[in-house]
Amino acid sequence: MPAPVPQRPSLPRLRAAASECRACELWRPATQTVFGEGPRAARMMLVGEQPGDHEDRDGHVFVGPAGRLLDDALAAAGIERKAIYLTNAVKHFRYKSRGKRRIHQRPLAEHVTACRPWWEAELTVVRPQVVVCLGAVAATALLGARVRVTRDRGRALEHPQVAPAVFVTVHPSAVVRSRANGDFDAQFRAFVDDLRTADAA
């Protein structure tokens, strides 16, 4: 069943329609659809992978540990969160239950394909001047399989069908995980630098 994207989309109409999406099976175990949030005319759009456990329960994007780190990075880069549009390439949480815990699982290509009409519609409505893909899933979804986050991060990429300026960087969850490796400060600074570069485009 294809995604029920309205013919004349607006953000409220898209959000309402997405709540009824059955284009893939992820809606069954998920608590709810987690749609994008931000101003209609945002200059910058950040696209992540998928909602996590906190987002699935709360119904809002980037409110868990990765979201809190993103807030810190945006503040360090001099970017107001309320001025940007935040969304994900996949709108439902894919997970595996382990006791009472719900463990994140990377979305499959079929899930990304099923959700493609939603972020395409978000791009059409918001028309951002700058798009930042957070992590490999978002980068591949929007820009294709040839993009490599580690190779291409921090520089503008040519994808005019997405936005005048497109950037890729790591997902904030990767920076959160870097605490265990002892290189958190360096990873956080690099992430902030990427956001600052995109904001200056």
C-alpha positions in Angstrom: 0.0 0.0 0.0 1.6 3.3 -1.1 2.1 6.2 1.3 -1.1 8.3 1.4 0.6 11.7 0.6 -2.1 14.4 0.0 -2.2 15.9 -3.5 -1.9 19.4 -2.1 0.4 19.0 0.9 0.9 21.2 3.8 2.8 20.3 7.0 -0.4 19.8 9.0 -2.0 17.7 6.3 1.2 15.7 5.8 1.4 15.0 9.5 -2.2 13.8 9.7 -1.9 11.6 6.6 1.4 10.1 7.8 -0.3 8.9 11.0 -2.4 6.6 8.8 0.5 5.3 6.7 0.7 1.5 6.2 3.2 1.5 3.4 5.4 -0.9 5.3 5.0 -3.2 8.3 6.8 -0.9 10.8 3.6 0.8 11.8 2.4 -2.4 13.6 4.9 -2.5 16.5 5.5 1.2 16.7 3.6 3.4 19.1 3.0 6.1 16.5 4.3 7.8 13.4 6.9 10.4 14.3 6.7 13.1 11.7 9.0 16.1 11.1 8.8 19.3 13.1 9.8 22.9 12.5 8.8 26.1 10.7 7.2 25.9 7.3 9.8 28.2 5.8 12.9 26.9 7.6 16.1 27.7 5.8 17.8 24.5 7.1 16.5 21.0 7.2 18.2 18.2 9.2 17.3 14.6 8.2 18.1 11.7 10.5 17.6 8.0 10.2 14.5 7.0 12.2 12.8 7.8 15.5 14.3 6.0 18.6 12.6 4.6 21.7 12.1 8.1 23.3 10.8 9.6 20.0 8.4 6.7 19.5 6.9 7.1 22.9 6.7 10.9 22.9 5.8 11.4 19.2 8.4 14.1 18.7 11.7 14.0 16.7 15.1 14.1 18.4 14.0 14.1 22.1 16.2 11.2 23.3 19.9 11.1 24.1 20.9 11.8 20.5 18.4 14.7 20.4 19.9 16.2 23.6 23.4 16.0 22.1 22.0 17.5 18.9 20.6 20.4 20.9 24.1 20.9 22.5 25.8 20.8 19.1 23.3 23.2 17.6 23.8 25.6 20.5 27.6 25.4 20.1 27.3 26.1 16.4 25.1 29.1 17.0 22.0 27.6 15.4 18.5 27.8 17.0 16.7 24.5 17.0 13.4 26.3 16.7 14.6 27.9 13.4 15.3 24.6 11.6 13.1 21.7 10.4 14.0 18.3 11.8 12.8 15.0 10.4 13.8 11.4 9.6 14.2 9.3 6.5 12.0 6.7 8.2 9.0 7.7 10.3 8.5 4.6 12.5 10.8 3.1 15.1 12.3 -0.3 14.0 13.4 -2.3 17.0 13.9 -5.7 18.6 12.5 -6.4 22.1 14.9 -7.7 24.6 13.1 -8.1 27.9 11.6 -4.7 28.7 14.1 -2.9 26.5 13.5 -2.0 22.9 16.8 -2.2 20.9 17.2 0.0 17.8 17.5 -1.8 14.5 18.7 -0.2 11.4 15.8 0.3 8.9 15.9 -1.9 5.7 16.0 -0.5 2.2 12.3 -1.3 1.8 11.5 0.8 4.8 13.5 3.8 3.5 11.7 3.4 0.1 8.3 3.2 1.7 8.9 6.5 3.5 10.5 8.3 0.6 7.2 10.1 -0.4 7.0 11.7 3.0 10.4 13.4 3.1 10.1 14.3 -0.5 6.8 16.0 0.4 8.5 17.7 3.3 11.2 19.1 1.0 8.5 20.3 -1.4 6.6 22.2 1.3 9.5 23.6 3.3 11.9 24.2 0.4 15.0 24.5 2.6 18.1 26.2 1.2 20.3 23.8 3.2 19.8 20.1 3.9 22.0 18.2 6.3 21.8 14.4 6.3 22.6 13.0 9.7 24.2 9.5 9.2 24.5 7.0 6.4 20.8 6.0 6.2 19.7 9.5 5.6 22.6 10.3 3.3 21.9 7.2 1.1 18.1 7.8 1.1 18.4 11.4 -0.1 21.6 11.3 -2.1 22.1 7.7 -3.3 24.5 4.9 -2.6 27.6 6.6 -3.8 27.7 9.1 -0.9 30.1 8.3 2.0 29.7 10.1 5.2 33.4 9.8 6.3 34.6 10.9 2.9 32.0 13.6 2.0 31.2 15.2 5.4 31.9 18.9 5.9 31.6 20.0 2.2 28.7 21.0 0.0 27.5 18.3 -2.4 25.8 18.9 -5.7 22.2 17.6 -5.4 19.9 20.5 -6.6 16.9 18.2 -6.6 17.2 18.1 -2.8 18.3 21.6 -2.0 20.7 24.3 -3.2 23.3 23.2 -0.6 23.4 19.6 0.8 25.8 18.3 3.4 26.3 15.0 5.2 27.7 14.4 8.7 27.5 11.7 11.3 24.3 10.9 13.2 24.4 12.5 16.7 23.9 9.0 18.2 27.4 8.1 16.8 28.8 11.0 18.8 26.9 9.8 21.9 28.5 6.3 21.4 32.0 7.9 21.1 32.0 8.5 24.9 32.8 4.8 25.3 35.8 5.1 23.0 37.4 8.0 24.8 37.3 10.4 21.8 34.0 12.2 22.6 35.5 15.7 22.7 37.0 15.4 19.2 33.9 13.8 17.7 31.7 16.5 19.2 33.9 19.3 17.9 33.9 17.8 14.4 30.1 17.5 14.5 29.7 21.1 15.6 32.1 22.2 12.8 30.0 20.3 10.2 26.8 22.0 11.4 28.5 25.4 11.5 29.8 24.9 7.9 26.3 24.0 6.7 24.8 27.0 8.4 27.2 29.3 6.6 26.4 27.9 3.2 
